[in-house]
Amino acid sequence: MKKAIRMGSLFLFIAVLTYVTMTINLKAFNILAIIISTKGRNAKTSWGLTGIVLSIEIMTML
């Protein structure tokens, strides 16, 4: 019985994790599109900014 509960909680955790990552990815893609439209040449800086935004999103989620 305990094993089943543990498995269920694990699946629930994975589901929540995938949902959170999906929502973060959608936001990141929108932000990335905005950054690319503003700074077309500087690809590295846009990726860096996206990374910063992602880390901020993750921090707020926790």
N, CA, C and O of each residue as an XYZ file, in Angstrom:
248
protein
N       0.840     -1.212      0.000
C       0.000      0.000      0.000
C       0.875      1.263      0.000
O       0.616      2.204     -0.750
N       1.897      1.272      0.835
C       2.800      2.431      0.903
C       3.497      2.660     -0.433
O       3.704      3.798     -0.856
N       3.857      1.550     -1.092
C       4.532      1.648     -2.394
C       3.630      2.326     -3.423
O       4.084      3.156     -4.210
N       2.358      1.964     -3.406
C       1.388      2.550     -4.341
C       1.240      4.051     -4.103
O       1.189      4.835     -5.050
N       1.172      4.440     -2.843
C       1.048      5.865     -2.488
C       2.288      6.617     -2.949
O       2.195      7.722     -3.484
N       3.454      6.005     -2.736
C       4.709      6.624     -3.141
C       4.752      6.826     -4.653
O       5.164      7.880     -5.138
N       4.321      5.799     -5.395
C       4.284      5.883     -6.862
C       3.320      6.975     -7.312
O       3.626      7.743     -8.224
N       2.174      7.039     -6.681
C       1.167      8.047     -7.015
C       1.673      9.457     -6.797
O       1.461     10.342     -7.628
N       2.345      9.662     -5.670
C       2.900     10.988     -5.367
C       4.000     11.340     -6.359
O       4.145     12.498     -6.748
N       4.774     10.339     -6.765
C       5.844     10.547     -7.747
C       5.259     10.981     -9.084
O       5.741     11.927     -9.707
N       4.212     10.278     -9.520
C       3.550     10.630    -10.785
C       2.941     12.030    -10.720
O       3.009     12.792    -11.685
N       2.352     12.356     -9.587
C       1.763     13.682     -9.384
C       2.841     14.755     -9.458
O       2.650     15.800    -10.080
N       3.985     14.485     -8.810
C       5.112     15.418     -8.822
C       5.610     15.641    -10.241
O       5.875     16.777    -10.636
N       5.742     14.555    -11.017
C       6.195     14.646    -12.412
C       5.204     15.462    -13.239
O       5.602     16.295    -14.054
N       3.912     15.217    -13.024
C       2.873     15.942    -13.761
C       2.941     17.438    -13.472
O       2.861     18.255    -14.390
N       3.087     17.796    -12.204
C       3.188     19.204    -11.801
C       4.441     19.830    -12.396
O       4.410     20.953    -12.899
N       5.544     19.088    -12.333
C       6.825     19.568    -12.855
C       6.732     19.841    -14.351
O       7.200     20.877    -14.823
N       6.127     18.914    -15.101
C       5.980     19.093    -16.551
C       5.073     20.280    -16.855
O       5.349     21.052    -17.774
N       3.995     20.430    -16.092
C       3.077     21.562    -16.289
C       3.792     22.886    -16.062
O       3.650     23.818    -16.854
N       4.566     22.968    -14.974
C       5.306     24.191    -14.633
C       6.317     24.512    -15.724
O       6.424     25.659    -16.159
N       7.065     23.492    -16.169
C       8.075     23.715    -17.205
C       7.426     24.147    -18.512
O       7.975     24.982    -19.230
N       6.260     23.585    -18.826
C       5.544     23.967    -20.048
C       5.155     25.445    -19.998
O       5.367     26.178    -20.963
N       4.588     25.876    -18.879
C       4.159     27.274    -18.752
C       5.356     28.212    -18.795
O       5.294     29.274    -19.414
N       6.451     27.821    -18.136
C       7.669     28.638    -18.139
C       8.218     28.728    -19.563
O       8.621     29.799    -20.018
N       8.228     27.583    -20.263
C       8.743     27.566    -21.633
C       7.946     28.488    -22.536
O       8.524     29.217    -23.342
N       6.620     28.466    -22.413
C       5.771     29.342    -23.226
C       6.102     30.806    -22.963
O       6.228     31.596    -23.899
N       6.242     31.168    -21.690
C       6.598     32.543    -21.325
C       7.974     32.896    -21.869
O       8.180     33.983    -22.410
N       8.913     31.965    -21.720
C      10.286     32.194    -22.180
C      10.318     32.389    -23.693
O      11.030     33.260    -24.194
N       9.546     31.579    -24.422
C       9.504     31.718    -25.881
C       8.940     33.072    -26.284
O       9.439     33.699    -27.218
N       7.912     33.526    -25.592
C       7.349     34.857    -25.872
C       8.378     35.945    -25.618
O       8.548     36.849    -26.436
N       9.064     35.857    -24.487
C      10.091     36.841    -24.126
C      11.239     36.782    -25.122
O      11.762     37.812    -25.548
N      11.628     35.555    -25.490
C      12.723     35.356    -26.451
C      12.373     35.976    -27.795
O      13.216     36.609    -28.431
N      11.129     35.794    -28.226
C      10.674     36.385    -29.491
C      10.767     37.908    -29.434
O      11.174     38.543    -30.406
N      10.393     38.485    -28.310
C      10.473     39.943    -28.129
C      11.930     40.396    -28.174
O      12.260     41.390    -28.820
N      12.802     39.654    -27.479
C      14.230     40.010    -27.434
C      14.845     39.911    -28.826
O      15.609     40.787    -29.231
N      14.514     38.838    -29.564
C      15.051     38.646    -30.915
C      14.586     39.770    -31.835
O      15.359     40.266    -32.654
N      13.324     40.170    -31.700
C      12.798     41.250    -32.544
C      13.500     42.577    -32.247
O      13.682     43.399    -33.145
N      13.897     42.786    -30.975
C      14.587     44.028    -30.618
C      16.079     43.959    -30.933
O      16.649     44.911    -31.466
N      16.712     42.825    -30.603
C      18.152     42.653    -30.850
C      18.367     41.422    -31.723
O      18.572     40.323    -31.208
N      18.323     41.599    -33.023
C      18.465     40.487    -33.956
C      19.869     39.924    -34.016
O      20.050     38.714    -34.160
N      20.876     40.799    -33.905
C      22.274     40.382    -34.072
C      22.818     39.679    -32.840
O      23.461     38.634    -32.944
N      22.556     40.257    -31.671
C      23.140     39.720    -30.433
C      22.337     38.512    -29.930
O      21.477     38.633    -29.057
N      22.646     37.347    -30.509
C      21.923     36.122    -30.141
C      22.323     35.660    -28.738
O      21.483     35.207    -27.961
N      23.616     35.779    -28.424
C      24.109     35.316    -27.119
C      23.481     36.105    -25.978
O      23.081     35.523    -24.970
N      23.391     37.419    -26.127
C      22.820     38.256    -25.066
C      21.343     37.928    -24.864
O      20.856     37.900    -23.734
N      20.632     37.679    -25.967
C      19.204     37.347    -25.865
C      19.021     36.023    -25.119
O      18.117     35.885    -24.295
N      19.899     35.041    -25.420
C      19.821     33.756    -24.712
C      20.143     33.937    -23.236
O      19.522     33.314    -22.375
N      21.129     34.803    -22.946
C      21.479     35.084    -21.554
C      20.318     35.706    -20.800
O      20.022     35.331    -19.666
N      19.655     36.675    -21.455
C      18.491     37.327    -20.847
C      17.371     36.327    -20.609
O      16.701     36.366    -19.578
N      17.172     35.422    -21.578
C      16.142     34.391    -21.436
C      16.463     33.493    -20.245
O      15.575     33.119    -19.479
N      17.753     33.152    -20.099
C      18.190     32.342    -18.962
C      17.890     33.022    -17.637
O      17.428     32.390    -16.687
N      18.163     34.329    -17.591
C      17.897     35.120    -16.380
C      16.400     35.121    -16.080
O      15.983     34.923    -14.938
N      15.604     35.344    -17.112
C      14.137     35.366    -16.968
C      13.634     34.013    -16.477
O      12.780     33.944    -15.594
N      14.173     32.928    -17.059
C      13.794     31.575    -16.652
C      14.114     31.339    -15.182
O      13.290     30.801    -14.442
N      15.314     31.743    -14.757
C      15.701     31.547    -13.358
C      14.783     32.337    -12.427
O      14.421     31.858    -11.352
N      14.409     33.548    -12.842
C      13.489     34.375    -12.045
C      12.125     33.687    -11.948
O      11.514     33.639    -10.880
N      11.658     33.156    -13.084
C      10.371     32.447    -13.116
C      10.391     31.255    -12.165
O       9.445     31.036    -11.409
N      11.478     30.490    -12.211
C      11.603     29.306    -11.359
C      11.620     29.725     -9.886
O      10.994     29.076     -9.048
N      12.339     30.811     -9.571
C      12.419     31.308     -8.196
C      11.036     31.718     -7.680
O      10.691     31.448     -6.530
N      10.245     32.375     -8.542
C       8.907     32.807     -8.126
C       7.971     31.613     -7.973
O       7.075     31.632     -7.130
N       8.174     30.568     -8.788
C       7.325     29.377     -8.727
C       7.533     28.621     -7.416
O       6.578     28.099     -6.841
N       8.787     28.562     -6.939
C       9.087     27.784     -5.730
C       8.544     28.447     -4.468
O       8.714     27.917     -3.370
